[in-house]
Amino acid sequence: MQSSMTISRTMLPTPLLSRISTGALHLILIFCSVVALIPFVWMVATSLKGATEVLSASPTFFPKEWRWDNYSEAFQQVPFARFYLNTIIVTFTRVAGQLLTSALAAYAFARLRFPGKNILFLAVLAVLMVPGQVTLVPNYVLLKNLGWLDSFQGLIIPSMFSAFGTFLLRQFFMTLPQDLIDAVALDGGNPLQAFWHVALPLARPVLVAFGVLVTLWSWNDFLWPLIITNRTDMQMLSVGIALFQGQFVSNYAVMMAAATLSILPMVIVFVVAQRYLIEGITMSGLKF
C-alpha cells in the first residue's frame, strides 16, 4: 500500500514542472498575440506617415515625421462622417432586429408545441448550410423590384433575421428549468409573458454574446453594401474606404488613418463585452 502511494506521488507533476509548463504556455500565447497585433500596429504607424514616406524604397516601421493631419484629411477627402453615420444606423438596426427575431423564434422552437415544429427547425438548420453568396442575386432582384436599392431598408431588412442566432438561443432556452415556465402559467401568464419576464432576462449573457458577433459582422460587411448601394451618401465604411484609392495616385497614409478610425469602435465593443462573449458562447454552445 505504501509503495503504491509512493509511485502515485512520483507520477504527479512537481511544482517546478507545473511552473515551467505554465510559463511556456504564457510565452506561446504572448508570441501569438504579438504576431496578431503586428498588422494593427503597422496600420496605426502608417496612418501617421507622410505620403512619400509610405512609398519609400527603404520603409520604416515607425514614422520619421508624425503627421496627425492625416486623420483630419480623411474627413475632407470623402464624406467619411456620412459613412460612419450610415454604418452606425445599419449596424444598430441589424443587431436589434436579429436579437428580437432570433430570440422569439428560438423560444418558440425550444418551449412551445405547435404542428410542424421539427420540420420548421430543420428548415432553419438548412439555411445555415447555404452560403450567403447563393442568395445575393435573388435578394438583389427582389429589392430592385421593390425599389429599395440605395436605401436603408435595402441594407437592413434582408439582414434582420439569423438562422445561427435562432439555433444559438434555442440551445440556451432548452436548458431553462420547466418549473420557471410553469410558475408563470400558474400565475395566469401567457407564453409571451414567460418569454419576456423569465426567459429573456436569464438569456442576457447569450444575447450579449450574439449581439457582439452580429455587431462585428455587420460593421465589417462589405459584399452586400457594395452590391446594393451606388450613391456615395448611402455607402458604409467598408465600401467607402475604397474611395481613398485614386485612379492614378493613392494616399495610403490617409487610407490607413480611415481604416484605424473604422476599427476603433469594434475594438472598444470587443474589449467591453469580452467577458459576456465567452460566457454566452459557453452557456449556449456546450449545453445540448
Summary of the structure (lengths in Angstrom):
residues: 288
radius of gyration: 25.5
end to end distance: 42.7
largest distance: 83.9
contacts: 801
relative contact order: 0.13
helix: 77%
strand: 1%
